[in-house]
Amino acid sequence: MVLRVGLTYNLKKKVSEHEGLPEDYYIEFDDENTVNAIASALALGGCRVIKIEADENAYMRLRKSKPDIVFNIAEGMHGESRESHIPVILEMLNIPYTGSGPATLAICLDKAMTHKVLSAYGVPSPKFQVFKRADEELDSSLDFPLVVKPLLEGSSKGIRSSSLVKDEVSLKRQVSWVIETYRQPAIVEEYMPGREFTVGLIGNDEPFVLPIVEIQLDKLPNGASPIYSYEAKWVWDTPENPLDIFRCPADIPPELDEEIREIAIKTFKVLNCRDLCRIDMRLDREETPRVLEVNPLPGLIPDPNSHSCLPEAARAAGFTYEQLICTILWQALKRYGLQSLFKNKHLVKIP
């Protein structure tokens, strides 16, 4: 029996002038090279791949094709819980899938909700305030500098070099820009002045922590704010002109390495993440790691020059791209008790 694997995704496209959308509106979506690379990796693992774009026709295509399992990288098209759309449809159709469930995806897309849940379990994260209007008064517990972000986005969408604000005037200007441009609240977080890291995990009950990646913000162009902004991720750092911005494994003391790993595993479990995840952290003034964001749908861009964090960490751990993709699939199959359907176990690197 050949394992039939659906591959659900949203294709990146350019914003047209008449749409009236911000330039980074589709930045979270994947390009054809990534979709094709995942499909090729699954095919090398012995699977029959059924590509299904996660648009309005996805439900009928999934219902008709009824794959054995779906490898889901779809970001969703609209709404505050858009990353949950495909998993909800798959659960309705009783089709297994890779990755986290609808509740986890919805919570993790909402930065404020993520901080609230983590704080309830003693996981360190930044102090914050959500602004629905630019004229709201800043909470007295927050001191400048601060970082302004859209509440419900990922991939540094809506985070510019100007998002690091140092006074009331720039705060109101940036909050107003976020609310007007992205039509959603802005979250204002305390700025952590220390080093920044991202941690990839694969697995479930005892997730495997990949080598820690440091985002070397001192490699950004002169005058850039020391944050991993949209410009840093997508404009200044390109496959044609890559910045030397990643260091993996991060050059940190063993004690800090262990602390970051422990926080990552606890975060993964608290938020009920599944199969794969990437967690961004930054050191505060006391050099305590705090969780900035949790991404249960991390990018899986195959090109090393594109600086996709989870594949970068997997390469440092000795994974080929094909092994990474098939390991994620294997973890999902095992979670559903379907591991006997996947015969190419030589591609799987972790238990």
C-alpha positions as a LaTeX table, in Angstrom:
\begin{tabular}{lrrr}
\hline
Residue & $x$ (\AA) & $y$ (\AA) & $z$ (\AA) \\
\hline
Met1 & 0.00 & 0.00 & 0.00 \\
Val2 & 1.32 & 3.44 & $-0.97$ \\
Leu3 & 0.71 & 6.13 & 1.65 \\
Arg4 & $-1.44$ & 8.89 & 0.12 \\
Val5 & $-0.35$ & 12.24 & 1.57 \\
Gly6 & $-2.25$ & 15.45 & 0.96 \\
Leu7 & $-0.14$ & 18.60 & 0.96 \\
Thr8 & $-2.14$ & 21.71 & 1.94 \\
Tyr9 & $-0.57$ & 25.13 & 1.43 \\
Asn10 & $-1.19$ & 28.75 & 0.47 \\
Leu11 & 0.82 & 30.11 & $-2.45$ \\
Lys12 & 2.58 & 33.43 & $-2.09$ \\
Lys13 & 1.62 & 36.13 & $-4.58$ \\
Lys14 & 2.26 & 39.80 & $-5.17$ \\
Val15 & $-0.17$ & 42.39 & $-3.89$ \\
Ser16 & $-1.84$ & 44.23 & $-6.77$ \\
Glu17 & $-2.45$ & 47.97 & $-6.56$ \\
His18 & $-6.25$ & 47.72 & $-6.65$ \\
Glu19 & $-6.37$ & 45.37 & $-3.63$ \\
Gly20 & $-5.38$ & 48.14 & $-1.23$ \\
Leu21 & $-3.42$ & 45.70 & 0.94 \\
Pro22 & $-0.03$ & 46.15 & 2.68 \\
Glu23 & 3.00 & 44.98 & 0.69 \\
Asp24 & 3.65 & 42.10 & 3.11 \\
Tyr25 & 0.05 & 40.80 & 3.13 \\
Tyr26 & 0.98 & 37.43 & 1.59 \\
Ile27 & 4.45 & 37.16 & 3.14 \\
Glu28 & 3.51 & 34.20 & 5.37 \\
Phe29 & 2.45 & 32.10 & 2.38 \\
Asp30 & 4.88 & 29.71 & 0.66 \\
Asp31 & 6.35 & 29.90 & $-2.81$ \\
Glu32 & 6.17 & 27.06 & $-5.34$ \\
Asn33 & 9.78 & 26.03 & $-4.68$ \\
Thr34 & 8.97 & 25.21 & $-1.06$ \\
Val35 & 5.75 & 23.37 & $-1.94$ \\
Asn36 & 7.55 & 21.36 & $-4.63$ \\
Ala37 & 10.49 & 20.60 & $-2.30$ \\
Ile38 & 8.15 & 19.20 & 0.36 \\
Ala39 & 6.28 & 17.18 & $-2.27$ \\
Ser40 & 9.58 & 15.78 & $-3.60$ \\
Ala41 & 10.76 & 14.88 & $-0.09$ \\
Leu42 & 7.52 & 13.01 & 0.59 \\
Ala43 & 7.74 & 11.25 & $-2.77$ \\
Leu44 & 11.30 & 10.16 & $-1.96$ \\
Gly45 & 9.86 & 8.72 & 1.24 \\
Gly46 & 7.63 & 6.51 & $-0.88$ \\
Cys47 & 4.44 & 8.58 & $-0.61$ \\
Arg48 & 1.93 & 9.53 & $-3.26$ \\
Val49 & 1.45 & 13.29 & $-2.90$ \\
Ile50 & $-1.83$ & 15.15 & $-3.58$ \\
Lys51 & $-1.31$ & 18.92 & $-3.67$ \\
Ile52 & $-4.28$ & 20.97 & $-2.45$ \\
Glu53 & $-4.15$ & 24.75 & $-2.24$ \\
Ala54 & $-5.91$ & 25.95 & 0.91 \\
Asp55 & $-8.45$ & 28.20 & $-0.78$ \\
Glu56 & $-12.26$ & 28.13 & $-0.81$ \\
Asn57 & $-12.22$ & 24.88 & $-2.83$ \\
Ala58 & $-10.03$ & 23.01 & $-0.33$ \\
Tyr59 & $-12.91$ & 21.39 & 1.55 \\
Met60 & $-14.35$ & 19.69 & $-1.53$ \\
Arg61 & $-10.95$ & 18.61 & $-2.81$ \\
Leu62 & $-10.06$ & 17.06 & 0.55 \\
Arg63 & $-13.46$ & 15.40 & 0.82 \\
Lys64 & $-13.13$ & 13.94 & $-2.66$ \\
Ser65 & $-9.47$ & 12.80 & $-2.47$ \\
Lys66 & $-9.63$ & 11.67 & 1.23 \\
Pro67 & $-5.84$ & 11.22 & 1.69 \\
Asp68 & $-4.48$ & 8.92 & 4.40 \\
Ile69 & $-2.87$ & 11.93 & 6.09 \\
Val70 & $-2.28$ & 15.59 & 5.25 \\
Phe71 & 1.05 & 17.41 & 5.52 \\
Asn72 & $-0.26$ & 20.85 & 6.42 \\
Ile73 & 1.67 & 24.09 & 5.89 \\
Ala74 & $-1.40$ & 26.26 & 5.13 \\
Glu75 & $-1.44$ & 29.67 & 6.82 \\
Gly76 & $-5.11$ & 30.32 & 6.05 \\
Met77 & $-6.58$ & 33.17 & 4.08 \\
His78 & $-8.75$ & 35.36 & 6.33 \\
Gly79 & $-9.59$ & 36.07 & 9.94 \\
Glu80 & $-8.02$ & 35.93 & 13.37 \\
Ser81 & $-8.04$ & 32.10 & 13.46 \\
Arg82 & $-7.05$ & 31.54 & 9.84 \\
Glu83 & $-4.26$ & 29.07 & 10.66 \\
Ser84 & $-6.91$ & 26.81 & 12.20 \\
His85 & $-9.11$ & 26.58 & 9.09 \\
Ile86 & $-7.51$ & 23.58 & 7.39 \\
Pro87 & $-7.08$ & 21.57 & 10.64 \\
Val88 & $-10.76$ & 22.19 & 11.49 \\
Ile89 & $-11.82$ & 20.97 & 8.03 \\
Leu90 & $-9.57$ & 17.92 & 8.36 \\
Glu91 & $-11.03$ & 17.06 & 11.76 \\
Met92 & $-14.54$ & 17.43 & 10.32 \\
Leu93 & $-13.59$ & 14.99 & 7.54 \\
Asn94 & $-11.75$ & 12.70 & 9.99 \\
Ile95 & $-8.46$ & 13.00 & 8.08 \\
Pro96 & $-5.21$ & 12.87 & 10.10 \\
Tyr97 & $-2.74$ & 15.73 & 9.63 \\
Thr98 & 0.68 & 16.96 & 10.68 \\
Gly99 & 1.14 & 19.73 & 13.18 \\
Ser100 & $-0.81$ & 21.35 & 15.96 \\
Gly101 & $-4.57$ & 21.42 & 16.37 \\
Pro102 & $-6.98$ & 24.34 & 15.84 \\
Ala103 & $-6.91$ & 25.64 & 19.42 \\
Thr104 & $-3.10$ & 25.74 & 19.59 \\
Leu105 & $-2.85$ & 27.45 & 16.21 \\
Ala106 & $-5.44$ & 30.08 & 17.18 \\
Ile107 & $-3.77$ & 30.83 & 20.53 \\
Cys108 & $-0.26$ & 31.05 & 19.09 \\
Leu109 & $-1.30$ & 33.45 & 16.32 \\
Asp110 & $-2.63$ & 35.81 & 19.01 \\
Lys111 & 0.52 & 37.19 & 20.68 \\
Ala112 & $-1.33$ & 38.51 & 23.74 \\
Met113 & $-3.14$ & 35.22 & 24.32 \\
Thr114 & 0.19 & 33.37 & 23.99 \\
His115 & 1.76 & 35.59 & 26.67 \\
Lys116 & $-1.26$ & 35.13 & 28.97 \\
Val117 & $-1.17$ & 31.33 & 28.73 \\
Leu118 & 2.60 & 31.16 & 29.20 \\
Ser119 & 2.50 & 33.53 & 32.18 \\
Ala120 & $-0.14$ & 31.34 & 33.83 \\
Tyr121 & 2.34 & 28.46 & 33.71 \\
Gly122 & 5.36 & 30.46 & 34.84 \\
Val123 & 7.04 & 30.66 & 31.43 \\
Pro124 & 8.83 & 34.02 & 31.11 \\
Ser125 & 7.52 & 36.32 & 28.36 \\
Pro126 & 7.43 & 40.11 & 27.87 \\
Lys127 & 5.14 & 42.55 & 29.61 \\
Phe128 & 2.68 & 43.88 & 27.06 \\
Gln129 & $-0.40$ & 45.96 & 26.31 \\
Val130 & $-2.94$ & 45.58 & 23.51 \\
Phe131 & $-4.05$ & 48.80 & 21.79 \\
Lys132 & $-7.36$ & 48.91 & 19.91 \\
Arg133 & $-6.98$ & 52.68 & 19.43 \\
Ala134 & $-3.86$ & 54.80 & 19.10 \\
Asp135 & $-5.04$ & 57.29 & 21.74 \\
Glu136 & $-5.19$ & 54.75 & 24.58 \\
Glu137 & $-3.00$ & 55.55 & 27.58 \\
Leu138 & 0.19 & 53.55 & 28.01 \\
Asp139 & 0.19 & 51.29 & 31.06 \\
Ser140 & 2.50 & 52.57 & 33.81 \\
Ser141 & 4.24 & 49.18 & 34.04 \\
Leu142 & 5.72 & 49.63 & 30.57 \\
Asp143 & 8.82 & 51.75 & 30.00 \\
Phe144 & 10.44 & 52.87 & 26.76 \\
Pro145 & 11.85 & 51.55 & 24.50 \\
Leu146 & 8.94 & 49.38 & 23.35 \\
Val147 & 8.21 & 47.21 & 20.32 \\
Val148 & 4.95 & 47.64 & 18.36 \\
Lys149 & 3.55 & 44.69 & 16.37 \\
Pro150 & 0.27 & 43.58 & 14.80 \\
Leu151 & $-1.52$ & 41.34 & 17.30 \\
Leu152 & $-2.39$ & 38.53 & 14.88 \\
Glu153 & 0.46 & 38.00 & 12.41 \\
Gly154 & 3.65 & 36.00 & 11.92 \\
Ser155 & 6.79 & 36.01 & 9.74 \\
Ser156 & 7.65 & 39.55 & 10.98 \\
Lys157 & 4.60 & 40.83 & 9.11 \\
Gly158 & 3.92 & 44.40 & 10.18 \\
Ile159 & 7.15 & 44.64 & 12.17 \\
Arg160 & 9.39 & 47.34 & 10.71 \\
Ser161 & 12.63 & 48.87 & 11.86 \\
Ser162 & 10.41 & 51.76 & 13.02 \\
Ser163 & 8.53 & 49.33 & 15.32 \\
Leu164 & 11.12 & 49.97 & 18.05 \\
Val165 & 9.76 & 53.16 & 19.61 \\
Lys166 & 11.38 & 55.37 & 22.24 \\
Asp167 & 8.76 & 58.00 & 23.09 \\
Glu168 & 5.02 & 58.68 & 23.17 \\
Val169 & 4.95 & 60.36 & 19.76 \\
Ser170 & 6.58 & 57.47 & 17.91 \\
Leu171 & 4.48 & 54.99 & 19.92 \\
Lys172 & 1.19 & 56.57 & 18.85 \\
Arg173 & 2.40 & 56.89 & 15.26 \\
Gln174 & 3.41 & 53.22 & 15.03 \\
Val175 & 0.29 & 51.93 & 16.81 \\
Ser176 & $-1.87$ & 54.00 & 14.48 \\
Trp177 & $-0.02$ & 52.65 & 11.43 \\
Val178 & $-0.48$ & 49.02 & 12.56 \\
Ile179 & $-4.20$ & 49.43 & 13.28 \\
Glu180 & $-4.92$ & 51.25 & 10.02 \\
Thr181 & $-2.68$ & 49.09 & 7.81 \\
Tyr182 & $-3.52$ & 45.62 & 9.16 \\
Arg183 & $-7.05$ & 46.32 & 10.45 \\
Gln184 & $-6.41$ & 44.70 & 13.80 \\
Pro185 & $-5.18$ & 45.71 & 17.27 \\
Ala186 & $-1.53$ & 46.41 & 17.95 \\
Ile187 & 0.41 & 44.71 & 20.72 \\
Val188 & 3.07 & 46.79 & 22.47 \\
Glu189 & 5.76 & 44.78 & 24.24 \\
Glu190 & 8.64 & 45.71 & 26.48 \\
Tyr191 & 11.92 & 45.67 & 24.55 \\
Met192 & 14.44 & 43.04 & 25.58 \\
Pro193 & 17.98 & 44.37 & 25.00 \\
Gly194 & 19.76 & 41.00 & 25.04 \\
Arg195 & 20.61 & 38.40 & 22.41 \\
Glu196 & 17.89 & 36.77 & 20.31 \\
Phe197 & 17.46 & 33.06 & 19.66 \\
Thr198 & 15.04 & 30.73 & 17.94 \\
Val199 & 14.54 & 27.10 & 18.87 \\
Gly200 & 13.11 & 24.35 & 16.67 \\
Leu201 & 11.47 & 21.25 & 18.13 \\
Ile202 & 10.27 & 18.03 & 16.51 \\
Gly203 & 8.22 & 15.32 & 18.19 \\
Asn204 & 5.45 & 15.05 & 20.75 \\
Asp205 & 5.63 & 13.60 & 24.28 \\
Glu206 & 9.37 & 14.22 & 24.59 \\
Pro207 & 10.12 & 16.65 & 21.74 \\
Phe208 & 13.60 & 16.67 & 20.23 \\
Val209 & 15.20 & 20.11 & 20.52 \\
Leu210 & 17.24 & 21.07 & 17.46 \\
Pro211 & 20.46 & 23.11 & 17.83 \\
Ile212 & 19.68 & 26.65 & 18.98 \\
Val213 & 19.91 & 29.39 & 16.34 \\
Glu214 & 21.11 & 32.87 & 17.29 \\
Ile215 & 19.80 & 35.80 & 15.26 \\
Gln216 & 22.91 & 38.00 & 15.08 \\
Leu217 & 21.26 & 41.40 & 15.03 \\
Asp218 & 24.62 & 43.17 & 14.99 \\
Lys219 & 24.93 & 41.96 & 11.37 \\
Leu220 & 22.04 & 44.20 & 10.28 \\
Pro221 & 22.80 & 47.32 & 8.22 \\
Asn222 & 24.01 & 50.42 & 10.06 \\
Gly223 & 21.16 & 52.40 & 11.55 \\
Ala224 & 18.73 & 49.47 & 11.64 \\
Ser225 & 16.84 & 48.85 & 14.84 \\
Pro226 & 18.13 & 45.73 & 16.67 \\
Ile227 & 14.97 & 43.68 & 16.06 \\
Tyr228 & 14.22 & 40.88 & 13.58 \\
Ser229 & 11.96 & 43.05 & 11.44 \\
Tyr230 & 10.30 & 42.57 & 8.06 \\
Glu231 & 13.20 & 44.41 & 6.44 \\
Ala232 & 15.73 & 42.20 & 8.24 \\
Lys233 & 13.95 & 38.99 & 7.25 \\
Trp234 & 12.74 & 39.75 & 3.74 \\
Val235 & 14.42 & 42.89 & 2.32 \\
Trp236 & 18.01 & 43.14 & 3.51 \\
Asp237 & 18.59 & 39.38 & 3.76 \\
Thr238 & 17.89 & 37.65 & 0.43 \\
Pro239 & 19.17 & 34.45 & $-1.24$ \\
Glu240 & 20.97 & 36.64 & $-3.77$ \\
Asn241 & 22.62 & 38.80 & $-1.07$ \\
Pro242 & 22.41 & 36.83 & 2.19 \\
Leu243 & 23.34 & 38.48 & 5.46 \\
Asp244 & 25.53 & 36.51 & 7.84 \\
Ile245 & 22.73 & 36.74 & 10.38 \\
Phe246 & 22.35 & 33.16 & 11.71 \\
Arg247 & 24.72 & 31.31 & 13.99 \\
Cys248 & 23.84 & 27.68 & 14.57 \\
Pro249 & 24.58 & 26.18 & 16.99 \\
Ala250 & 24.53 & 29.41 & 18.98 \\
Asp251 & 27.78 & 30.22 & 20.79 \\
Ile252 & 26.42 & 30.34 & 24.34 \\
Pro253 & 27.42 & 28.91 & 27.73 \\
Pro254 & 26.11 & 25.39 & 28.54 \\
Glu255 & 23.94 & 26.77 & 31.36 \\
Leu256 & 22.15 & 29.19 & 29.02 \\
Asp257 & 21.80 & 26.50 & 26.37 \\
Glu258 & 20.12 & 24.22 & 28.90 \\
Glu259 & 17.85 & 26.99 & 30.20 \\
Ile260 & 16.67 & 27.88 & 26.68 \\
Arg261 & 16.00 & 24.22 & 25.88 \\
Glu262 & 14.01 & 23.72 & 29.08 \\
Ile263 & 11.89 & 26.82 & 28.41 \\
Ala264 & 11.31 & 25.65 & 24.82 \\
Ile265 & 10.12 & 22.20 & 25.90 \\
Lys266 & 7.86 & 23.64 & 28.61 \\
Thr267 & 6.39 & 26.13 & 26.12 \\
Phe268 & 5.82 & 23.35 & 23.58 \\
Lys269 & 3.94 & 21.26 & 26.17 \\
Val270 & 1.97 & 24.12 & 27.77 \\
Leu271 & 0.57 & 25.18 & 24.40 \\
Asn272 & $-0.06$ & 21.57 & 23.33 \\
Cys273 & 2.11 & 21.87 & 20.21 \\
Arg274 & 2.45 & 18.78 & 18.04 \\
Asp275 & 5.03 & 17.32 & 15.66 \\
Leu276 & 7.00 & 20.53 & 15.02 \\
Cys277 & 7.32 & 24.05 & 16.34 \\
Arg278 & 9.68 & 27.01 & 16.45 \\
Ile279 & 9.95 & 29.26 & 19.50 \\
Asp280 & 11.55 & 32.72 & 19.46 \\
Met281 & 13.24 & 34.01 & 22.63 \\
Arg282 & 15.24 & 37.01 & 23.69 \\
Leu283 & 17.32 & 37.78 & 26.77 \\
Asp284 & 16.07 & 40.53 & 29.07 \\
Arg285 & 18.25 & 42.94 & 31.07 \\
Glu286 & 19.03 & 40.19 & 33.59 \\
Glu287 & 19.86 & 37.81 & 30.69 \\
Thr288 & 16.82 & 35.65 & 31.40 \\
Pro289 & 15.37 & 34.10 & 28.22 \\
Arg290 & 11.80 & 35.24 & 27.55 \\
Val291 & 9.49 & 33.79 & 24.91 \\
Leu292 & 8.64 & 36.36 & 22.25 \\
Glu293 & 6.56 & 34.21 & 19.89 \\
Val294 & 5.54 & 30.60 & 19.30 \\
Asn295 & 5.19 & 29.39 & 15.71 \\
Pro296 & 3.55 & 25.95 & 15.41 \\
Leu297 & 3.59 & 26.37 & 11.59 \\
Pro298 & 7.25 & 27.30 & 11.05 \\
Gly299 & 8.64 & 27.99 & 7.60 \\
Leu300 & 10.20 & 25.04 & 5.77 \\
Ile301 & 12.04 & 26.83 & 2.94 \\
Pro302 & 14.62 & 24.40 & 1.47 \\
Asp303 & 17.21 & 26.91 & 0.19 \\
Pro304 & 19.98 & 27.39 & 2.83 \\
Asn305 & 20.51 & 30.95 & 1.58 \\
Ser306 & 16.91 & 31.84 & 2.43 \\
His307 & 17.67 & 31.57 & 6.15 \\
Ser308 & 14.62 & 29.54 & 7.14 \\
Cys309 & 15.23 & 28.90 & 10.82 \\
Leu310 & 13.86 & 25.38 & 11.35 \\
Pro311 & 15.58 & 23.83 & 8.28 \\
Glu312 & 18.75 & 25.70 & 9.29 \\
Ala313 & 18.68 & 24.09 & 12.74 \\
Ala314 & 17.83 & 20.68 & 11.25 \\
Arg315 & 20.85 & 20.89 & 8.93 \\
Ala316 & 23.05 & 21.67 & 11.94 \\
Ala317 & 21.66 & 18.51 & 13.59 \\
Gly318 & 22.64 & 16.44 & 10.54 \\
Phe319 & 19.24 & 16.17 & 8.85 \\
Thr320 & 18.89 & 16.36 & 5.10 \\
Tyr321 & 15.81 & 18.28 & 3.96 \\
Glu322 & 14.14 & 15.00 & 2.97 \\
Gln323 & 14.82 & 13.56 & 6.43 \\
Leu324 & 13.34 & 16.65 & 8.10 \\
Ile325 & 10.10 & 16.45 & 6.11 \\
Cys326 & 9.73 & 12.69 & 6.52 \\
Thr327 & 10.51 & 12.91 & 10.24 \\
Ile328 & 7.69 & 15.43 & 10.71 \\
Leu329 & 5.36 & 13.09 & 8.80 \\
Trp330 & 6.55 & 10.11 & 10.86 \\
Gln331 & 5.85 & 11.93 & 14.14 \\
Ala332 & 2.28 & 12.69 & 13.04 \\
Leu333 & 1.67 & 9.12 & 11.85 \\
Lys334 & 3.00 & 7.75 & 15.14 \\
Arg335 & 0.73 & 10.13 & 17.08 \\
Tyr336 & $-2.29$ & 8.69 & 15.22 \\
Gly337 & $-1.04$ & 5.09 & 15.59 \\
Leu338 & $-0.52$ & 4.84 & 11.82 \\
Gln339 & 3.26 & 4.40 & 11.73 \\
Ser340 & 2.92 & 0.98 & 10.08 \\
Leu341 & 1.72 & 2.78 & 6.93 \\
Phe342 & 5.09 & 4.49 & 6.46 \\
Lys343 & 7.64 & 1.95 & 5.27 \\
Asn344 & 10.64 & 4.19 & 4.59 \\
Lys345 & 11.81 & 4.43 & 8.17 \\
His346 & 15.43 & 4.85 & 7.09 \\
Leu347 & 14.55 & 8.53 & 6.46 \\
Val348 & 13.54 & 9.09 & 10.07 \\
Lys349 & 16.24 & 10.30 & 12.43 \\
Ile350 & 14.61 & 10.55 & 15.85 \\
Pro351 & 12.48 & 8.14 & 17.91 \\
\hline
\end{tabular}
